[in-house]
Amino acid sequence: MTRAEFERLVREAVTLIPKRFRREITNLALVVEDEPSAELLEDMDIEPPDTLYGLYQGTPLTERTWAYGNTLPDRIVLFQRPIEEECEDDDEIRAVIGETLIHEVGHYFGLSEEEIEEIEERYWRGETLRPHEDEK
């Protein structure tokens, strides 16, 4: 899959984030890279065959104080090669991108791993917000 095709799937996945959350996301860059560096995997204590699909880098909203500001954007990095290697087809790639994006946006909002896992389970069951819930 080309980088352009992968990035198109990422843009599609962004639309899965409910509007009420998308409106609250500011100063956040969404970046696609080939794969995590060996140094990053080592820093995170991730050993082969495990890898990383995505990473949030920044200060979660819940940890920002009144002095927070005038900073570079937080980043969510999605790693194309590990996602593609894990998936059998484009539909599976789309699904993994969606789950990874949801996970990393959860970190941006300061959610715990348990809260994020609960949201991911709803994602895989196909549960979404009803239209009136999405507008809040």
FIVEXTOR-83898 format. One record per residue (C-alpha): residue number from 1; x, y, z. Coordinates in steps of 0.05 Angstrom, whole numbers, always signed. Each point is the difference from the previous one (the first is absolute). Last residue first. Layout:
N
+-----+--------+--------+--------+
!   n !      u !      v !      w !
+-----+--------+--------+--------+
! NUM !      X !      Y !      Z !
...
+-----+--------+--------+--------+
# end
This chain:
136
+-----+--------+--------+--------+
!   n !      u !      v !      w !
+-----+--------+--------+--------+
! 136 !   -462 !   +339 !   +448 !
! 135 !    -12 !    -14 !    -74 !
! 134 !    +25 !    -72 !     +2 !
! 133 !    -52 !    -19 !    +53 !
! 132 !    -57 !    +23 !    -46 !
! 131 !    +27 !    -42 !    -57 !
! 130 !     +6 !    -64 !    +42 !
! 129 !    +71 !    -14 !    +21 !
! 128 !    +33 !    -60 !    -30 !
! 127 !     +1 !    -74 !    +15 !
! 126 !    +33 !    -42 !    -53 !
! 125 !    +21 !    -55 !    +49 !
! 124 !    +72 !    +17 !    -17 !
! 123 !    -12 !    +73 !    +18 !
! 122 !    -35 !    -18 !    +65 !
! 121 !    +61 !    -42 !    +20 !
! 120 !    +45 !    +58 !    -18 !
! 119 !    -40 !    +46 !    +46 !
! 118 !     +8 !    -49 !    +58 !
! 117 !    +74 !     -6 !    -15 !
! 116 !     +7 !    +76 !     +2 !
! 115 !    -33 !     +3 !    +68 !
! 114 !    +46 !    -55 !    +26 !
! 113 !    +62 !    +33 !    -29 !
! 112 !    -19 !    +65 !    +36 !
! 111 !    -28 !    +59 !    -37 !
! 110 !    +39 !    +65 !     -3 !
! 109 !    -35 !    +31 !    -60 !
! 108 !    +64 !     -7 !    -41 !
! 107 !     +7 !    -71 !    +25 !
! 106 !    -70 !    -16 !    -27 !
! 105 !    +21 !    +31 !    -66 !
! 104 !    +55 !    -53 !     -1 !
! 103 !    -49 !    -58 !    +11 !
! 102 !    -52 !    +26 !    -50 !
! 101 !    +55 !     +9 !    -52 !
! 100 !    +24 !    -71 !    +12 !
!  99 !    -70 !    -28 !     -5 !
!  98 !    -14 !    +37 !    -65 !
!  97 !    +67 !    -18 !    -31 !
!  96 !    -12 !    -72 !    +19 !
!  95 !    -69 !     +1 !    -33 !
!  94 !    +25 !    +32 !    -64 !
!  93 !    +58 !    -49 !     -5 !
!  92 !    -51 !    -57 !     +9 !
!  91 !    -42 !    +28 !    -57 !
!  90 !    +63 !     +8 !    -43 !
!  89 !    +19 !    -73 !     +6 !
!  88 !    +38 !    -51 !    +41 !
!  87 !    +24 !    +45 !    +57 !
!  86 !    +59 !     -6 !    +48 !
!  85 !    +53 !    +19 !    -52 !
!  84 !    -41 !    +60 !    -22 !
!  83 !     -6 !    +27 !    +72 !
!  82 !    +74 !    -12 !    +13 !
!  81 !    +19 !    +36 !    -65 !
!  80 !    -45 !    +61 !     +8 !
!  79 !    +20 !    +26 !    +69 !
!  78 !    -51 !    +50 !    +25 !
!  77 !    +28 !    +60 !    +38 !
!  76 !    -46 !    +43 !    +42 !
!  75 !    +34 !    +65 !    +16 !
!  74 !     -9 !    +57 !    +49 !
!  73 !     +9 !    +67 !    -34 !
!  72 !    +59 !    +44 !    +18 !
!  71 !    -10 !    +42 !    +61 !
!  70 !    -23 !    +72 !    +14 !
!  69 !    -45 !    -25 !    +55 !
!  68 !     -4 !    -37 !    +66 !
!  67 !     +9 !    +47 !    +59 !
!  66 !    -73 !     -9 !    +23 !
!  65 !    +14 !    -74 !     +7 !
!  64 !     -5 !    -57 !    -49 !
!  63 !     -3 !    -70 !    +29 !
!  62 !    -72 !    -17 !    -18 !
!  61 !    +11 !    +24 !    -72 !
!  60 !    +55 !    -51 !    -10 !
!  59 !    +70 !    +30 !    -10 !
!  58 !    +35 !    -24 !    -62 !
!  57 !    +19 !    -61 !    -41 !
!  56 !    -54 !    -50 !    -17 !
!  55 !    +27 !    -63 !    -34 !
!  54 !    -25 !    -48 !    -52 !
!  53 !     +6 !    -70 !    -27 !
!  52 !    +57 !    -23 !    +44 !
!  51 !    +37 !    -66 !     -2 !
!  50 !     +2 !    -68 !    +33 !
!  49 !    +43 !    -54 !    -34 !
!  48 !    +45 !    +28 !    +24 !
!  47 !    +10 !    +39 !    +65 !
!  46 !    -38 !    +61 !    +24 !
!  45 !    +32 !    +30 !    +62 !
!  44 !    -25 !    +70 !    -18 !
!  43 !    +70 !    +29 !     -5 !
!  42 !    +21 !    -62 !    -40 !
!  41 !    -58 !     +9 !    -49 !
!  40 !    +18 !    +73 !     -8 !
!  39 !    +73 !    -16 !    -11 !
!  38 !    -15 !    -53 !    -52 !
!  37 !    -40 !    +53 !    -37 !
!  36 !    -74 !     -7 !    -10 !
!  35 !    -22 !    -14 !    -71 !
!  34 !    -15 !    +36 !    -66 !
!  33 !    -27 !    +64 !    +30 !
!  32 !    -70 !    +31 !     -4 !
!  31 !    -13 !    +65 !    +39 !
!  30 !    -62 !    +30 !    +31 !
!  29 !    +17 !    +67 !    +32 !
!  28 !    -40 !    +25 !    +59 !
!  27 !     -7 !    +74 !    +19 !
!  26 !    -74 !     -7 !    +13 !
!  25 !    -47 !    -58 !    +10 !
!  24 !    -64 !    +22 !    +35 !
!  23 !    -42 !     +3 !    -63 !
!  22 !    +21 !    -71 !    -18 !
!  21 !    -28 !    -24 !    +67 !
!  20 !    -71 !    +27 !    -11 !
!  19 !     +5 !    -21 !    -72 !
!  18 !     +8 !    -74 !    +18 !
!  17 !    +66 !    -30 !    -25 !
!  16 !    -17 !    -43 !    -60 !
!  15 !    +16 !    +58 !    -46 !
!  14 !    +73 !     -6 !    +20 !
!  13 !     -1 !    -70 !    -28 !
!  12 !    -13 !    +26 !    -70 !
!  11 !    +60 !    +46 !     +5 !
!  10 !    +42 !    -60 !    +22 !
!   9 !    -26 !    -41 !    -59 !
!   8 !    +21 !    +57 !    -47 !
!   7 !    +68 !     +1 !    +34 !
!   6 !     +9 !    -74 !    -17 !
!   5 !    -19 !    +12 !    -73 !
!   4 !    +49 !    +58 !     -5 !
!   3 !    +55 !    -41 !    +34 !
!   2 !     -9 !    -53 !    -53 !
!   1 !    -27 !    -69 !    +17 !
+-----+--------+--------+--------+
# end
